[in-house]
Amino acid sequence: MTDRKLISLAADVMANSYSPYSRYKVGAAIECSNGTVFTGCNIENAAFGVTMCAEASAIAGAVSAGERNFKRIAIISEGNSYCLPCGTCRQLLHEFAPDLEVLSARADGRYVSYSLSSLLPVPFGKDHMSNL
């Protein structure tokens, strides 16, 4: 799958965003190692702590379907800035794919690519719990 196609899938699901409070729509498409793609959008809630980011939504769908090996993720918003995962989503992505490629897109379709490790250089991971 091309970068553009993955970003397009993220843009398509962004239309389903439920973001009445921030009015910041976000869509994500995560590609599994086997080529399967899961999408998600942000889902806000009046109790802000219950809000779900698009990346978390896509991962929840993938994990619920039994997928746990991810290759890359595309994230897009309606804004003029490149859409990057928040710190919580960076940690969530690291749990499953420390070497994940992150395609961060703007509303105009331009995008940049990052390694997850460059966005989260000192993560908390499974290795920290090896003494349990």
ROLUM-106418 format. One record per residue (C-alpha): residue number from 1; residue in three letters; x, y, z. Coordinates in steps of 0.5 Angstrom, whole numbers. Layout:
# residues N
 seq type    c1    c2    c3
 NUM  ALA     X     Y     Z
...
//
This chain:
# residues 132
 seq type    c1    c2    c3
   1  MET     0     0     0
   2  THR     3     7    -2
   3  ASP     3    12     3
   4  ARG    -2    17     0
   5  LYS    -7    11     0
   6  LEU    -6    10     7
   7  ILE    -7    17     9
   8  SER   -13    17     4
   9  LEU   -16    12     9
  10  ALA   -14    16    15
  11  ALA   -18    22    11
  12  ASP   -24    18    10
  13  VAL   -25    16    17
  14  MET   -24    23    19
  15  ALA   -30    25    17
  16  ASN   -33    21    22
  17  SER   -30    24    28
  18  TYR   -34    26    34
  19  SER   -31    32    36
  20  PRO   -36    37    39
  21  TYR   -32    40    44
  22  SER   -25    42    40
  23  ARG   -28    42    33
  24  TYR   -21    38    32
  25  LYS   -22    32    27
  26  VAL   -17    27    27
  27  GLY   -17    21    23
  28  ALA   -12    15    23
  29  ALA   -10     9    19
  30  ILE    -6     3    22
  31  GLU    -3    -2    17
  32  CYS    -1    -9    20
  33  SER     5   -13    18
  34  ASN     0   -17    14
  35  GLY    -3   -11    10
  36  THR    -9   -11    14
  37  VAL   -11    -4    15
  38  PHE   -15    -1    21
  39  THR   -18     6    22
  40  GLY   -20    10    27
  41  CYS   -23    17    29
  42  ASN   -22    21    35
  43  ILE   -29    21    40
  44  GLU   -29    26    45
  45  ASN   -34    26    51
  46  ALA   -36    32    56
  47  ALA   -32    28    61
  48  PHE   -26    29    57
  49  GLY   -22    24    61
  50  VAL   -26    19    57
  51  THR   -24    22    50
  52  MET   -21    17    45
  53  CYS   -16    19    40
  54  ALA   -16    17    33
  55  GLU   -10    13    34
  56  ALA   -12     9    40
  57  SER   -19     8    36
  58  ALA   -15     5    30
  59  ILE   -11     0    35
  60  ALA   -17    -2    39
  61  GLY   -20    -4    33
  62  ALA   -14    -8    30
  63  VAL   -13   -11    37
  64  SER   -20   -13    38
  65  ALA   -19   -17    31
  66  GLY   -13   -20    34
  67  GLU    -8   -16    30
  68  ARG    -2   -14    34
  69  ASN     4   -13    29
  70  PHE     4    -6    26
  71  LYS     8    -3    20
  72  ARG     6     4    20
  73  ILE     1     9    22
  74  ALA    -2    15    18
  75  ILE    -5    21    22
  76  ILE    -9    27    19
  77  SER   -13    33    21
  78  GLU   -17    39    18
  79  GLY   -11    43    21
  80  ASN    -5    47    17
  81  SER     0    43    22
  82  TYR     2    36    21
  83  CYS    -2    32    26
  84  LEU     3    28    31
  85  PRO     0    23    36
  86  CYS     0    26    43
  87  GLY     4    23    48
  88  THR    -1    18    51
  89  CYS    -2    15    44
  90  ARG     6    15    43
  91  GLN     6    10    49
  92  LEU     0     6    46
  93  LEU     4     5    40
  94  HIS    10     3    43
  95  GLU     7    -2    46
  96  PHE     6    -6    40
  97  ALA    11    -3    35
  98  PRO    17     1    38
  99  ASP    20     1    30
 100  LEU    13     4    27
 101  GLU    13     9    22
 102  VAL     9    15    23
 103  LEU     6    19    17
 104  SER     4    26    20
 105  ALA    -1    29    15
 106  ARG    -4    36    14
 107  ALA   -11    38    11
 108  ASP    -8    39     4
 109  GLY    -5    32     4
 110  ARG     3    34     5
 111  TYR     6    29    10
 112  VAL    12    28    14
 113  SER    15    21    16
 114  TYR    18    20    23
 115  SER    20    14    27
 116  LEU    16    13    33
 117  SER    23    12    37
 118  SER    24    19    35
 119  LEU    18    22    37
 120  LEU    18    18    44
 121  PRO    26    17    45
 122  VAL    26    14    52
 123  PRO    19    10    53
 124  PHE    17     6    58
 125  GLY    16    -1    56
 126  LYS    16    -9    57
 127  ASP    23    -9    59
 128  HIS    22    -5    65
 129  MET    17   -10    68
 130  SER    22   -16    67
 131  ASN    23   -17    74
 132  LEU    16   -18    76
//
